[in-house]
C-alpha cells in the first residue's frame, strides 16, 4: 500500500494510514474524479511495518463514518500525544469535481498498546490539510485546513486539544490583532534566477495574509510558535504569496479558557513556498531550516511533459523549484527579539520539491526523496548534510547512494530505532479504483481525457502491458506515450506508476564505520525534565554523545514530530559496561512530553540501536 501518513510508534513499529488514498473511480473505461470516502472498503488502507522482521501487517482502519459523516483520514494531520498514541485530525469529507476537497470534522486516535481506534469527538470546523504542533504541557494546537461543506476555503481559526480534559478549544483568528488574517500585504518579494545569479523582484499586492494549509509551524525556545509562511496549498486554491512570518503565543486564563496573541516576525528573504520541507536545526537549538520547495505557484502538476505550454507560462511568471536553504535564527542565536531570516540560494545540487529532511542521531540531516518537479523527474540520491560552521548554511553536503524507486508526491521518510531511514510511498498522480476493488496504477493524466490507461513500451519501442513484478524488478523498464498540445510522443523519463507500493531502507554511512556498534544495555524507562539519569553502555568511548530524537510522524513533505535533544553528559566511567550519567532536557517548549528514541553515539560517530524512553514532567 501507499505511505501517505506514517508514524513511528513507541514499540518501534511504523503506523501507515492512507484512507481513500487519492484515487479516482474507473467505471466502464471512464475516469471519474475522486471516490466514495464513506465506503469502508475504499478507505481501509492501514498497516503496521515491523523494521525488525521487515514485514507488513494489515490492521483495521477507522470506521468510514462517524456521527453520520464521512471519516476518511486521507489528508489529515497527525501527531503523537504524550502517551504515545497518535492523534489524527480531520481528513477528507468529500472529493469534489475539479480535484477540490472539503475537510471533515472528525478526530481519530490510534492506541498503539491496544491496536485500536477511538475518537475524541468532532472538531468545530473541517480541517483538510491541517498542521498539529505540541505545546510544553502536552496540548496540541491544530492550525488551518479547508472547511467542512465549503470546498477550497481555508478556515481562519485554530483548535487546541487538551488531552488532560479531552476537550477541544476553538479560537477565531479573524479578530485578533496582528494575526495573519488581519495583516495587509501591499507587496511581496521573490528571488528570480538570472543565469547563475538570483535577483530580487518586487510585486504589488492588495490582499490580507493567511495561514496556508499544512503550514510549516515550529515551536521556539520561549514557547511561542513560529508560523513561517510555507505550507502545502495546491491549485485550484488561491496562491499564498507573502514574506511575512508570525510568532503566536498561547495564553491560558485563570478560568481554564485559552486565547492567543500574535507578533509580526521578521520578513523572509524569499516568498513563501509550498512542498518544501523544514526542521528544527539539531546543531543550533531553536533555529528553523526550510529546504527546497515550489516558488510562485501551487500547481504541483508544474513540470508534467503533457503540458509544455502551461509550464512555459508558469516559468514566465517566475515559477521555479527552489535550491535554497532558509534559516530562521532564534532570538538567542541572532540577538534579534523576534529572530532573523537568512538564505543560501544554491544550497541543493538540484532543484528539489516534495523532499523530506530526516534528523540523524549524529546531528546530521538526510534530505531524501522528491524530484526536480513536484510530480516529475524524481531525484533518487539522498543528500547528507553534515554540520560544518565554515560551509554556507552551516552544513556541507554530499550525495549518497541512489535509491531504486522514485518517490514524489505523498512520500514518507522516517528515522527508525535501529538508526536506519525508512523511505516509503510516492504518488505522482491518481490511481484508479474499480467497484470490485481493483486498483490501476498504470495511468497518466491526459491533456484531452482527464486520465487514461498508460500506453507503455520498453526501451526498444515494443508495446508492453504493465506488470507490477516487472516494474519493481526494473523500474526503468517502461516508457509511456504521452499526448501533448504538440502531438503524441514518448516521454524520455521512465514511466512511474501512480502509487509506489514498495518501501526501501537507507543505511547511512555511520553504520559502515569500523568497530562494533555501541549498545545501551540499561536505561531509565522515564526521564524527568532537567533531572539526572544514568545508562549502561557496552563499547562506549570517553567522548561519545547521547541524544534524544522524538518519534517522527510524516505527511506531505514534513515531519511534525521529529526533533533532536543533545543531552549534557556529566560523567563517564569506562568499563564493561560503561556508565554514562546525563541530564535530561529542561525546555519542554522544544522537547514536549512524550516518547523519544535515545541513541548513544561513540567518538567515531557510530550510533547504537535506540532505547525508547518517555520524557515527562
ZILINQUI-V535687 format. One record per helix or strand of 2 or more residues. SS is the DSSP state (2 for helix, 1 for strand). FROM is the first residue (numbers start at 1). TO is the last residue. If there is no record, write none. Layout:
# ZILINQUI-V535687
SS	FROM	TO
SS	FROM	TO
This chain:
# ZILINQUI-V535687
1	5	8
1	14	17
1	23	27
1	30	32
2	40	43
1	46	50
1	55	58
1	65	66
1	69	70
1	77	80
1	86	89
1	92	96
1	100	103
1	107	111
1	116	118
1	131	134
1	140	143
1	157	162
1	167	172
2	173	175
2	180	182
1	184	194
1	197	208
1	217	219
1	225	227
1	246	252
1	258	264
1	273	274
1	277	280
1	288	291
1	294	295
2	305	316
1	320	321
1	325	329
2	331	334
1	340	344
1	356	359
1	365	368
1	371	373
1	376	378
1	381	387
2	392	394
1	395	402
1	411	415
1	421	425
1	431	433
1	439	440
1	443	446
1	450	453
1	455	457
1	463	464
2	468	473
1	479	484
1	487	490
1	504	506
2	509	512
1	519	522
1	526	528
1	532	538
1	545	550
1	553	555
1	558	559
1	564	566
1	568	573
1	578	583
1	594	601
1	611	616
